[in-house]
Amino acid sequence: MGTVEILITMCLYMALVIAIGLFFAKRANENSENYFLGGRSLGPWIAAMSAEASDMSGWLLMGLPGVAYFYGISDAIWTAIGLLAGTYINWLIVAKRLHSYSIIANDSITIPDFFSSRFKEKNKIIMTIAALFILVFFTVYASSCFMTVGKLFNSIFGLPYQYMMIAGAIFVIIYTFLGGFLAESASDFMQAIVMIFALSLVLIVGVVNAGGVGAIIDNLNEIPGFLDFFGIASPTLDASGVQQLSESGVPLYSGAGEYGFIKILSTLSWGLGYFGVPQVLLRFMAIRKNSEIKKSRRIATVWCAISLFAAVFIGMIGKVLYPTSHLTGTNAENIFITMSVNLLPTVIAGLAMAGILAATISSSDSYLLIASSAVSKNIYQGLLKKDATDKQVMTLSRIVLLAISVIGVVIALDTNSVIFKVVSFAWAGFGATFGPIMLFSLFWKRTTREGAIAGMLSGGLMVFFWKYVIRPMGGALDIYELLPAFLFSCVVILIVSLLTKEPDQEIQSEFEKAKIYTD
């Protein structure tokens, strides 16, 4: 009966999400600006909460606790600190300037639109490059969300992972079709509340059931490196990647590994990703007024602080309560589900599971919407058919959305995929491709179109090169690909801009207007 009650709770939640989509469907389909940017009408609460909910995705409730459960505090906590710092700084320095500049730069409604209008492109090269990178990395992102749904239903109900993953993808597609950006942002606000409620509740109940904070610390201190900020626990794995157990049934560890300065810097660099992730940057463009950004920043920062650290500590508490339940890195990502189902009343557990659905839906609809808009609005209307009507753009957007979803489903079919790793690659892709050029575009008037093109290409391609060629060499080169790719892109933008002709007067005048614009 317990699983039935959980399923009913989750279905009721999903019905509510669909109702929101239907409510906003008419307004969303009036024109492409409403569908893709909500008519720049987001208030401070919705802008802040929807930005964070769409950003965090299912990895917040599954990926991050899974890392803490399997390897201890260091990797997870430094990631959380980097993300929290990145959230605050992004809202502090980027939000207001981007909101203003996107209005002045031809009232841009997508990130590729903004870059292209910022540099007064005629042949739309920047727009095309930006749209293609968005398409690639958001397809990877969408697959991580589909993985989350598959793992969720497989863990709770024992249903086949692949079938549940496909069913989740279909639900997200239907929802995104209905309401566009407004529905997405409104439901993301609700889903952010569900997510933080679920995390806080599971954390509190977990601490109580584990015997309190003191008992948790004493227990985890027995695992070498588990509570070490400058070390890392090293599970003893067999050839298939499963953690081995002692004769008495205790998980084995081979001793504490090193977690030095380079590794910490690499992990903290997660925060750099915020300067380039479209789902957050679009909220800056869509917020109602510049004067409301300060309030949004405070809301977003508090939400992130509570959610991120709750997720880390849930993983650690789960190690105390269920030390042998999850013996692989992939399976460890189910610890939040295990704790919710076993420690909470069934209806509340259903709400906590809805929290995972909330995180997944709030992210995947953002990813699909932005990726489809990159093709339909930026490549199709911006480059191939400039006289395309709004109706044609939105029809193509939905076709592209379906195509992206199919590719994402294919990527997610691998049952051994780790959500955290898939998300980290896509995050690095966006951070290195768009982060440097976003900062240079907003704050350095001398940035040139050639510098922008070179910076995007070098940053995006370096992510692939570092991850698949350099990083496998190990040692000091085992650095999260976002950091070297981000720095490389910055250097390229700087050098190429200085070597090419400075922007014309029109571009420089717009830059100055953006600095003082208020609405």
C-alpha positions as CSV (number, residue, x, y, z in Angstrom):
1,M,0.0,0.0,0.0
2,G,2.9,2.3,0.7
3,T,4.1,2.5,-2.8
4,V,0.6,3.0,-4.1
5,E,0.2,6.1,-1.8
6,I,3.6,7.4,-3.0
7,L,2.5,7.0,-6.6
8,I,-0.8,8.7,-6.0
9,T,0.9,11.7,-4.4
10,M,3.3,12.0,-7.3
11,C,0.5,11.7,-9.9
12,L,-1.4,14.5,-8.1
13,Y,1.7,16.6,-8.2
14,M,2.2,16.0,-11.9
15,A,-1.4,16.8,-12.6
16,L,-0.9,20.2,-10.9
17,V,2.2,20.9,-13.0
18,I,0.1,20.1,-16.2
19,A,-2.6,22.4,-15.0
20,I,-0.1,25.2,-14.7
21,G,0.9,24.6,-18.3
22,L,-2.7,24.7,-19.5
23,F,-3.3,27.9,-17.6
24,F,-0.4,29.7,-19.3
25,A,-0.9,28.0,-22.7
26,K,-3.0,30.7,-24.3
27,R,-0.8,33.6,-23.3
28,A,2.4,31.7,-24.2
29,N,1.2,31.0,-27.7
30,E,0.3,34.6,-28.5
31,N,3.8,35.2,-29.9
32,S,7.4,34.0,-29.7
33,E,8.5,36.6,-27.1
34,N,5.9,35.3,-24.7
35,Y,6.7,31.7,-25.4
36,F,10.5,32.1,-25.1
37,L,10.9,34.9,-22.5
38,G,7.5,35.4,-20.9
39,G,7.2,39.1,-22.1
40,R,9.8,40.2,-19.5
41,S,7.3,40.0,-16.7
42,L,8.9,37.9,-14.0
43,G,8.7,39.3,-10.4
44,P,11.6,38.9,-8.0
45,W,10.4,35.8,-6.3
46,I,9.6,33.8,-9.4
47,A,12.7,35.1,-11.2
48,A,15.0,33.9,-8.3
49,M,13.3,30.6,-7.5
50,S,12.8,29.6,-11.1
51,A,16.4,30.4,-11.9
52,E,17.7,28.2,-9.1
53,A,15.2,25.3,-9.6
54,S,15.8,25.1,-13.4
55,D,19.6,25.3,-12.7
56,M,19.9,22.6,-10.0
57,S,17.9,19.8,-11.7
58,G,17.7,16.2,-10.3
59,W,21.4,16.1,-9.6
60,L,20.8,18.3,-6.5
61,L,18.6,15.5,-4.9
62,M,20.4,12.5,-6.4
63,G,23.8,13.4,-7.9
64,L,25.2,15.5,-5.1
65,P,24.1,13.3,-2.2
66,G,25.4,10.3,-4.1
67,V,28.9,11.8,-4.2
68,A,28.8,12.6,-0.5
69,Y,27.6,9.1,0.3
70,F,30.3,7.3,-1.7
71,Y,33.4,9.5,-1.3
72,G,32.7,11.7,1.8
73,I,32.5,15.4,2.4
74,S,35.3,16.9,0.4
75,D,34.2,16.6,-3.3
76,A,30.6,17.4,-2.5
77,I,31.2,20.3,-0.1
78,W,33.7,22.1,-2.3
79,T,31.3,21.8,-5.2
80,A,28.5,23.2,-3.1
81,I,30.7,26.2,-1.9
82,G,31.7,26.9,-5.5
83,L,28.1,26.9,-6.7
84,L,26.9,29.1,-3.9
85,A,29.6,31.7,-4.5
86,G,28.9,31.5,-8.3
87,T,25.2,32.1,-7.6
88,Y,25.7,35.2,-5.5
89,I,28.4,36.8,-7.8
90,N,26.3,36.1,-10.9
91,W,23.2,37.8,-9.5
92,L,25.5,40.6,-8.1
93,I,27.4,41.6,-11.2
94,V,25.7,40.0,-14.3
95,A,22.0,40.2,-13.7
96,K,21.4,44.0,-13.9
97,R,23.8,44.6,-16.7
98,L,22.5,41.8,-18.9
99,H,18.8,42.8,-18.3
100,S,19.6,46.3,-19.4
101,Y,21.9,45.3,-22.3
102,S,19.5,42.7,-23.7
103,I,16.8,45.4,-24.0
104,I,19.1,47.9,-25.6
105,A,20.6,45.3,-28.0
106,N,17.6,45.0,-30.2
107,D,15.3,43.7,-27.3
108,S,17.0,40.3,-27.5
109,I,15.0,37.3,-26.2
110,T,17.6,34.5,-26.4
111,I,21.3,34.3,-25.5
112,P,22.4,33.9,-29.2
113,D,20.2,36.8,-30.0
114,F,21.9,38.9,-27.4
115,F,25.5,38.1,-28.5
116,S,24.6,38.7,-32.2
117,S,22.9,42.0,-31.5
118,R,25.6,43.1,-29.1
119,F,28.2,42.9,-31.9
120,K,25.8,44.1,-34.7
121,E,26.3,41.0,-36.8
122,K,25.1,40.9,-40.4
123,N,26.1,37.3,-41.3
124,K,25.0,35.8,-37.9
125,I,28.1,33.8,-37.3
126,I,28.1,34.4,-33.5
127,M,24.4,33.5,-33.4
128,T,24.9,30.3,-35.3
129,I,27.9,29.1,-33.2
130,A,26.1,30.0,-29.9
131,A,22.9,28.1,-31.1
132,L,24.9,25.0,-32.1
133,F,26.7,24.8,-28.7
134,I,23.4,25.3,-26.9
135,L,21.9,22.4,-28.9
136,V,24.8,20.1,-28.1
137,F,25.1,20.7,-24.4
138,F,21.4,21.0,-23.6
139,T,20.8,17.6,-25.3
140,V,23.4,16.2,-22.9
141,Y,21.7,18.1,-20.0
142,A,18.2,16.8,-21.0
143,S,19.5,13.2,-20.9
144,S,20.6,13.7,-17.3
145,C,17.1,14.7,-16.4
146,F,15.6,11.6,-18.1
147,M,18.1,9.5,-16.2
148,T,16.9,10.9,-13.0
149,V,13.3,10.0,-13.7
150,G,14.3,6.5,-14.8
151,K,16.3,5.9,-11.6
152,L,13.6,7.4,-9.4
153,F,10.8,5.1,-10.6
154,N,13.1,2.1,-10.9
155,S,14.2,2.5,-7.3
156,I,10.8,3.1,-5.8
157,F,8.6,0.7,-7.8
158,G,11.1,-1.8,-9.2
159,L,9.9,-0.9,-12.8
160,P,12.4,-1.2,-15.6
161,Y,14.7,1.8,-15.8
162,Q,14.5,2.3,-19.6
163,Y,10.7,2.3,-19.7
164,M,10.4,4.7,-16.8
165,M,13.0,7.0,-18.3
166,I,11.1,7.2,-21.6
167,A,7.8,7.8,-19.8
168,G,9.3,10.7,-17.9
169,A,10.7,12.2,-21.1
170,I,7.2,12.0,-22.7
171,F,5.7,13.8,-19.7
172,V,8.3,16.6,-19.9
173,I,7.8,17.0,-23.7
174,I,4.0,17.4,-23.3
175,Y,4.4,19.9,-20.5
176,T,6.9,22.0,-22.4
177,F,4.7,22.0,-25.5
178,L,1.8,23.5,-23.5
179,G,3.0,26.6,-21.7
180,G,6.5,27.7,-22.8
181,F,8.6,30.0,-20.6
182,L,5.8,31.4,-18.4
183,A,4.4,28.0,-17.4
184,E,8.0,26.9,-16.9
185,S,8.9,29.8,-14.6
186,A,5.6,29.7,-12.6
187,S,5.9,25.9,-12.0
188,D,9.6,26.3,-11.3
189,F,8.7,28.6,-8.4
190,M,6.4,26.0,-7.0
191,Q,9.0,23.2,-7.6
192,A,11.7,25.2,-5.9
193,I,9.5,25.2,-2.8
194,V,8.9,21.5,-3.0
195,M,12.6,20.8,-3.5
196,I,13.8,22.8,-0.5
197,F,11.0,21.3,1.7
198,A,11.9,17.8,0.7
199,L,15.6,18.4,1.3
200,S,15.1,20.0,4.7
201,L,12.6,17.4,5.9
202,V,14.8,14.4,4.9
203,L,17.8,16.1,6.5
204,I,16.0,16.6,9.9
205,V,14.5,13.2,10.0
206,G,17.8,11.6,9.0
207,V,19.7,13.3,11.8
208,V,17.1,12.2,14.3
209,N,17.2,8.5,13.1
210,A,21.0,8.5,13.0
211,G,21.1,9.4,16.7
212,G,22.0,13.1,16.4
213,V,25.0,15.0,15.0
214,G,27.5,13.6,17.5
215,A,26.7,10.0,16.7
216,I,26.9,10.8,12.9
217,I,30.3,12.3,13.3
218,D,31.6,9.5,15.5
219,N,30.4,6.9,13.0
220,L,31.8,8.6,9.9
221,N,35.2,9.3,11.6
222,E,35.7,5.5,11.3
223,I,35.9,5.8,7.5
224,P,39.4,7.1,6.5
225,G,39.1,10.5,4.8
226,F,35.3,10.7,4.9
227,L,35.1,13.8,7.0
228,D,38.4,15.3,5.7
229,F,38.0,18.6,3.8
230,F,41.5,18.0,2.4
231,G,41.3,14.3,1.8
232,I,38.8,11.9,0.2
233,A,37.5,8.5,1.1
234,S,38.6,5.7,-1.3
235,P,36.1,2.8,-1.6
236,T,37.7,-0.6,-2.3
237,L,36.1,-1.7,-5.5
238,D,36.1,-5.0,-7.4
239,A,36.6,-5.3,-11.1
240,S,33.0,-4.4,-11.8
241,G,33.1,-1.2,-9.7
242,V,31.2,-2.6,-6.7
243,Q,32.5,-1.7,-3.3
244,Q,33.7,-4.8,-1.4
245,L,32.6,-5.8,2.1
246,S,34.5,-7.2,5.0
247,E,33.6,-10.6,6.5
248,S,31.4,-8.8,9.0
249,G,29.6,-7.0,6.2
250,V,31.2,-3.5,6.6
251,P,32.1,-1.6,3.4
252,L,35.8,-1.5,2.8
253,Y,37.9,1.6,2.2
254,S,41.6,1.6,1.1
255,G,42.5,4.6,3.1
256,A,42.2,8.4,2.7
257,G,43.2,9.8,-0.7
258,E,44.7,13.3,-1.2
259,Y,42.5,16.3,-1.9
260,G,45.0,19.1,-2.5
261,F,44.9,22.7,-3.5
262,I,44.6,22.0,-7.3
263,K,41.8,19.6,-6.7
264,I,39.9,22.1,-4.5
265,L,40.4,24.9,-7.0
266,S,39.2,22.6,-9.7
267,T,36.0,21.7,-7.7
268,L,35.4,25.3,-6.7
269,S,35.4,26.2,-10.4
270,W,31.9,24.8,-10.6
271,G,30.9,28.4,-9.7
272,L,32.3,29.7,-13.0
273,G,29.6,27.8,-14.8
274,Y,26.9,30.3,-13.7
275,F,28.2,33.0,-16.0
276,G,27.4,30.9,-19.0
277,V,24.3,28.8,-18.3
278,P,21.4,30.0,-20.4
279,Q,18.6,28.9,-18.1
280,V,19.8,31.3,-15.4
281,L,20.8,34.1,-17.8
282,L,17.4,34.1,-19.4
283,R,15.8,34.8,-16.0
284,F,18.0,37.9,-15.8
285,M,16.7,39.0,-19.1
286,A,13.1,38.2,-18.2
287,I,12.9,39.9,-14.8
288,R,10.4,42.7,-14.6
289,K,12.6,45.6,-13.4
290,N,16.2,46.2,-12.6
291,S,15.2,47.5,-9.2
292,E,13.9,44.1,-8.2
293,I,17.2,42.2,-8.9
294,K,18.6,42.9,-5.4
295,K,15.7,41.1,-3.8
296,S,16.0,38.3,-6.2
297,R,19.7,37.9,-5.4
298,R,19.0,37.5,-1.7
299,I,16.2,35.0,-2.3
300,A,18.3,32.9,-4.7
301,T,21.4,32.9,-2.4
302,V,19.4,31.7,0.7
303,W,17.7,29.0,-1.3
304,C,20.9,27.8,-2.7
305,A,22.7,27.8,0.6
306,I,20.0,25.7,2.3
307,S,19.5,23.3,-0.6
308,L,23.1,22.6,-1.4
309,F,24.3,22.0,2.1
310,A,21.2,19.9,2.9
311,A,22.0,17.7,-0.1
312,V,25.6,17.2,1.0
313,F,24.7,16.3,4.6
314,I,21.9,13.9,3.5
315,G,24.4,11.9,1.5
316,M,26.7,11.7,4.6
317,I,23.8,10.8,7.0
318,G,22.7,8.1,4.5
319,K,26.1,6.5,4.9
320,V,25.5,6.1,8.6
321,L,21.9,4.8,8.2
322,Y,22.4,2.6,5.1
323,P,26.1,1.8,4.8
324,T,25.7,-1.3,2.5
325,S,22.6,-0.3,0.5
326,H,24.4,1.4,-2.3
327,L,27.7,-0.1,-3.3
328,T,28.4,1.5,-6.6
329,G,28.8,5.2,-7.6
330,T,25.7,4.9,-9.9
331,N,23.5,3.3,-7.2
332,A,24.7,5.7,-4.5
333,E,22.7,8.4,-6.3
334,N,19.5,6.7,-4.9
335,I,20.3,7.5,-1.3
336,F,17.9,10.4,-1.1
337,I,15.1,8.0,-2.3
338,T,16.1,5.3,0.2
339,M,16.0,7.7,3.1
340,S,12.7,9.3,2.0
341,V,10.9,6.0,1.5
342,N,12.2,4.4,4.7
343,L,12.1,7.3,7.1
344,L,9.0,9.3,6.1
345,P,5.3,8.6,6.2
346,T,4.2,7.4,2.8
347,V,2.3,10.5,1.8
348,I,5.2,12.7,2.8
349,A,7.6,10.3,1.1
350,G,5.5,10.8,-2.0
351,L,5.9,14.5,-1.7
352,A,9.7,14.1,-1.3
353,M,9.7,12.0,-4.4
354,A,7.7,14.7,-6.1
355,G,10.6,16.9,-5.1
356,I,12.9,14.9,-7.4
357,L,10.3,15.1,-10.1
358,A,10.1,18.8,-9.4
359,A,13.8,19.2,-9.9
360,T,13.9,17.2,-13.0
361,I,10.9,18.8,-14.7
362,S,12.0,22.3,-13.8
363,S,15.3,21.7,-15.5
364,S,14.4,19.6,-18.4
365,D,11.7,21.9,-19.7
366,S,14.1,24.8,-19.5
367,Y,16.8,22.8,-21.4
368,L,14.4,21.7,-24.1
369,L,12.8,25.1,-24.5
370,I,16.1,27.0,-24.8
371,A,17.7,24.4,-27.2
372,S,14.6,24.4,-29.5
373,S,14.6,28.2,-29.5
374,A,18.2,28.2,-30.5
375,V,17.4,26.3,-33.7
376,S,14.0,27.8,-34.6
377,K,14.5,31.4,-33.5
378,N,18.2,31.9,-34.1
379,I,19.2,29.6,-36.9
380,Y,16.0,29.2,-38.8
381,Q,14.5,32.7,-38.5
382,G,17.8,34.5,-37.8
383,L,19.8,32.9,-40.6
384,L,17.9,30.7,-43.1
385,K,14.4,32.3,-43.4
386,K,14.4,35.8,-42.0
387,D,10.8,36.4,-43.0
388,A,9.5,33.4,-41.0
389,T,6.3,34.0,-39.1
390,D,5.9,33.5,-35.4
391,K,3.7,30.5,-36.1
392,Q,6.4,28.9,-38.3
393,V,9.1,29.6,-35.6
394,M,7.0,28.0,-32.9
395,T,6.0,25.0,-35.0
396,L,9.7,24.3,-35.8
397,S,10.6,24.8,-32.2
398,R,8.3,22.0,-31.2
399,I,9.7,19.7,-33.9
400,V,13.2,20.4,-32.7
401,L,12.1,19.8,-29.1
402,L,11.0,16.3,-30.1
403,A,14.2,15.6,-31.9
404,I,16.4,16.7,-29.0
405,S,14.3,14.6,-26.6
406,V,14.8,11.5,-28.7
407,I,18.6,12.0,-28.7
408,G,18.5,12.7,-25.0
409,V,16.6,9.4,-24.4
410,V,19.1,7.5,-26.4
411,I,22.0,8.9,-24.4
412,A,20.1,8.1,-21.1
413,L,19.5,4.4,-22.1
414,D,22.8,3.4,-20.4
415,T,21.8,2.2,-16.9
416,N,25.4,2.7,-15.6
417,S,25.5,6.4,-16.3
418,V,26.2,8.7,-13.3
419,I,24.0,11.8,-13.2
420,F,26.6,13.9,-11.5
421,K,29.2,13.2,-14.2
422,V,26.8,13.9,-17.1
423,V,25.7,17.2,-15.6
424,S,29.3,18.2,-14.8
425,F,30.3,17.9,-18.5
426,A,27.3,19.9,-19.8
427,W,27.9,22.5,-17.0
428,A,31.5,22.9,-18.1
429,G,30.4,23.2,-21.7
430,F,28.1,26.1,-21.0
431,G,30.4,27.8,-18.5
432,A,33.5,27.8,-20.8
433,T,31.6,28.5,-24.1
434,F,29.4,31.4,-22.9
435,G,30.8,32.5,-19.5
436,P,33.9,34.4,-20.6
437,I,32.2,36.1,-23.6
438,M,29.3,37.1,-21.5
439,L,31.5,38.8,-18.9
440,F,33.7,40.4,-21.6
441,S,30.6,41.5,-23.6
442,L,29.0,43.2,-20.5
443,F,32.1,44.8,-19.0
444,W,34.8,45.4,-21.6
445,K,33.9,47.8,-24.4
446,R,36.9,46.9,-26.4
447,T,35.7,43.3,-27.0
448,T,35.4,42.6,-30.7
449,R,33.2,40.4,-32.8
450,E,36.3,38.4,-33.8
451,G,37.3,38.0,-30.1
452,A,33.8,36.8,-29.3
453,I,33.8,34.1,-32.1
454,A,37.3,32.9,-31.1
455,G,36.4,32.9,-27.4
456,M,33.3,30.8,-27.8
457,L,35.0,28.3,-30.1
458,S,38.1,27.9,-28.0
459,G,36.2,27.6,-24.8
460,G,33.7,25.0,-26.1
461,L,36.2,22.9,-27.9
462,M,38.7,23.0,-25.0
463,V,36.0,21.3,-22.8
464,F,36.1,18.3,-25.1
465,F,39.8,18.3,-25.5
466,W,40.6,18.6,-21.8
467,K,38.1,16.0,-20.7
468,Y,39.0,13.3,-23.3
469,V,42.6,14.0,-24.0
470,I,44.3,15.9,-21.2
471,R,42.5,14.9,-18.1
472,P,42.9,11.1,-18.6
473,M,46.7,11.7,-18.2
474,G,46.0,12.1,-14.5
475,G,48.2,13.7,-11.8
476,A,48.2,17.5,-11.8
477,L,46.3,17.4,-15.1
478,D,43.2,15.8,-13.5
479,I,41.4,19.1,-13.3
480,Y,37.7,19.7,-13.9
481,E,37.6,20.8,-17.6
482,L,35.6,23.9,-16.8
483,L,38.6,25.7,-15.2
484,P,41.2,25.4,-17.9
485,A,38.6,25.9,-20.7
486,F,37.2,29.0,-19.0
487,L,40.7,30.5,-18.6
488,F,41.8,29.6,-22.1
489,S,38.7,31.3,-23.6
490,C,39.4,34.5,-21.5
491,V,42.9,34.7,-22.8
492,V,41.8,34.1,-26.4
493,I,39.1,36.8,-26.2
494,L,41.6,39.3,-24.8
495,I,44.3,38.6,-27.3
496,V,42.1,38.4,-30.4
497,S,40.2,41.6,-29.4
498,L,43.4,43.5,-29.0
499,L,44.7,42.3,-32.3
500,T,41.6,43.3,-34.3
501,K,39.9,46.6,-35.1
502,E,38.1,48.1,-32.1
503,P,34.2,48.1,-32.3
504,D,32.6,50.9,-34.2
505,Q,31.0,53.9,-32.5
506,E,27.4,52.5,-32.6
507,I,28.5,49.4,-30.6
508,Q,30.4,51.5,-28.1
509,S,27.5,53.9,-27.7
510,E,25.1,51.0,-26.9
511,F,27.7,49.7,-24.4
512,E,27.6,53.1,-22.5
513,K,23.8,53.2,-22.6
514,A,23.6,49.7,-21.0
515,K,25.8,50.9,-18.1
516,I,23.2,53.6,-17.1
517,Y,19.9,52.1,-18.3
518,T,17.1,51.8,-15.8
519,D,13.5,50.7,-16.2
